[in-house]
Amino acid sequence: MTRLKDKVSIITGAGQGIGRATARRFADEGAIVIVAEMNAAAADRTVGDVRAAGAAAQSFIGDLSTYAAAEALVEFAIAQFGHLDVLVNNVGGATALKPYHEWDPDDIVAEMNRSILPTLWCCRAALPHMVARKYGRIVNVGADSARNGLWDRAPYNVGKGGVMALTTSIARETAAFGINCNCLSPGFTDTATDRLVERGIRTAQASEYLQRLNQMQMDITPMSRPATSEEQAAAIAFLASDDVGHITGQVLSSSGGMNMQ
Ligand SMILES: NC(=O)c1ccc[n+]([C@@H]2O[C@H](COP(=O)([O-])OP(=O)(O)OC[C@H]3O[C@@H](n4cnc5c(N)ncnc54)[C@H](O)[C@@H]3O)[C@@H](O)[C@H]2O)c1
């Protein structure tokens, strides 16, 4: 399939998990991929995946919780490839799991830095270029937990609820400029990397609690299994392509039916 042929595409947080699977899927669909990451080794690995699939790729290393990095990322894409077609805002992820009354104020700020600010900043940096060019596809990655108040991640849910609100606002303001902005809202996804270990959340002590939390989520998921990263990537590729047509400002749940309309 070549739906994304030659589309210059930024994918944030593409070093692992859903972002890495998305970069691979974009490569298979012919895109030119900019892997935006704060982890240089992970970025290199994904750039290798994309090039091995025969597509062009460059990495951009920076902390996208700052506006300066987001602006530099968009400038980098345009300097490298002349323009920007697609922005996938994938950076995010719960930084802690516990009831809201146990969260420290500093940790709440850290969650905002991870799960809403990179998306706010990258959209703000990319939109002037897309508006001037009268073309753009923005896919923001939300989380279905924001739609049902899933346990023990209130600040994350707030961040992802913000991502959904930003999606509809941008869609309304920019439809006249040839821009489609949608949100892919995953549920529990079986990412290859154990994110919770990486962030220092999972300990032997916490493991049983996390298993119980995941089981509670599966109990309310009709498909009774986590998604794969590849399933999320396929949905992101659709929303990034011209097949998206008349669809804008939508939140597409990809959560095994955990939330239904
Ligand atoms: N995995 C799930 O179960 C799940 C469920 C619902 C929603 N999501 C959402 O999907 C997206 C991807 O999830 P994942 O599990 O694949 O993520 P992950 O934690 O495995 O990977 C995130 C990547 O983003 C990078 N990153 C983090 N902060 C960054 C920053 N400030 N600047 C630049 N790079 C940064 C990390 O280095 C990492 O490579 C996230 O937005 C997450 O909230 C995931």
PDBQT file of the ligand as one rigid body, heavy atoms in Angstrom, charges set to zero:
ROOT
HETATM    1  N1  LIG A 301       0.544   1.425  25.584  1.00  0.00    +0.000 N 
HETATM    2  C1  LIG A 301      -0.727   1.581  25.979  1.00  0.00    +0.000 C 
HETATM    3  O1  LIG A 301      -1.319   0.690  26.584  1.00  0.00    +0.000 OA
HETATM    4  C2  LIG A 301      -1.442   2.866  25.650  1.00  0.00    +0.000 A 
HETATM    5  C3  LIG A 301      -2.819   2.946  25.929  1.00  0.00    +0.000 A 
HETATM    6  C4  LIG A 301      -3.493   4.117  25.633  1.00  0.00    +0.000 A 
HETATM    7  C5  LIG A 301      -2.818   5.182  25.080  1.00  0.00    +0.000 A 
HETATM    8  N2  LIG A 301      -1.491   5.084  24.827  1.00  0.00    +0.000 N 
HETATM    9  C6  LIG A 301      -0.808   6.249  24.282  1.00  0.00    +0.000 C 
HETATM   10  O2  LIG A 301      -0.098   5.887  23.106  1.00  0.00    +0.000 OA
HETATM   11  C7  LIG A 301       1.097   6.671  23.019  1.00  0.00    +0.000 C 
HETATM   12  C8  LIG A 301       2.299   5.752  22.893  1.00  0.00    +0.000 C 
HETATM   13  O3  LIG A 301       2.291   4.853  23.966  1.00  0.00    +0.000 OA
HETATM   14  P1  LIG A 301       3.466   3.790  24.188  1.00  0.00    +0.000 P 
HETATM   15  O4  LIG A 301       2.994   2.883  25.249  1.00  0.00    +0.000 OA
HETATM   16  O5  LIG A 301       3.877   3.236  22.885  1.00  0.00    +0.000 OA
HETATM   17  O6  LIG A 301       4.603   4.781  24.743  1.00  0.00    +0.000 OA
HETATM   18  P2  LIG A 301       6.085   4.443  25.279  1.00  0.00    +0.000 P 
HETATM   19  O7  LIG A 301       6.193   5.007  26.648  1.00  0.00    +0.000 OA
HETATM   20  O8  LIG A 301       6.407   3.000  25.058  1.00  0.00    +0.000 OA
HETATM   21  O9  LIG A 301       6.987   5.294  24.280  1.00  0.00    +0.000 OA
HETATM   22  C9  LIG A 301       6.971   6.691  24.313  1.00  0.00    +0.000 C 
HETATM   23  C10 LIG A 301       8.197   7.209  23.580  1.00  0.00    +0.000 C 
HETATM   24  O10 LIG A 301       8.145   8.640  23.669  1.00  0.00    +0.000 OA
HETATM   25  C11 LIG A 301       9.428   9.135  24.024  1.00  0.00    +0.000 C 
HETATM   26  N3  LIG A 301       9.221  10.374  24.784  1.00  0.00    +0.000 N 
HETATM   27  C12 LIG A 301       8.623  10.493  25.996  1.00  0.00    +0.000 A 
HETATM   28  N4  LIG A 301       8.600  11.772  26.385  1.00  0.00    +0.000 NA
HETATM   29  C13 LIG A 301       9.197  12.493  25.390  1.00  0.00    +0.000 A 
HETATM   30  C14 LIG A 301       9.492  13.868  25.222  1.00  0.00    +0.000 A 
HETATM   31  N5  LIG A 301       9.165  14.769  26.160  1.00  0.00    +0.000 N 
HETATM   32  N6  LIG A 301      10.102  14.260  24.082  1.00  0.00    +0.000 NA
HETATM   33  C15 LIG A 301      10.454  13.349  23.133  1.00  0.00    +0.000 A 
HETATM   34  N7  LIG A 301      10.216  12.024  23.241  1.00  0.00    +0.000 NA
HETATM   35  C16 LIG A 301       9.591  11.601  24.371  1.00  0.00    +0.000 A 
HETATM   36  C17 LIG A 301      10.070   8.038  24.877  1.00  0.00    +0.000 C 
HETATM   37  O11 LIG A 301      11.477   8.128  24.833  1.00  0.00    +0.000 OA
HETATM   38  C18 LIG A 301       9.513   6.772  24.210  1.00  0.00    +0.000 C 
HETATM   39  O12 LIG A 301      10.373   6.292  23.199  1.00  0.00    +0.000 OA
HETATM   40  C19 LIG A 301       1.145   7.537  24.275  1.00  0.00    +0.000 C 
HETATM   41  O13 LIG A 301       0.629   8.815  23.997  1.00  0.00    +0.000 OA
HETATM   42  C20 LIG A 301       0.247   6.795  25.237  1.00  0.00    +0.000 C 
HETATM   43  O14 LIG A 301      -0.329   7.627  26.206  1.00  0.00    +0.000 OA
HETATM   44  C21 LIG A 301      -0.783   3.952  25.094  1.00  0.00    +0.000 A 
ENDROOT
TORSDOF 0
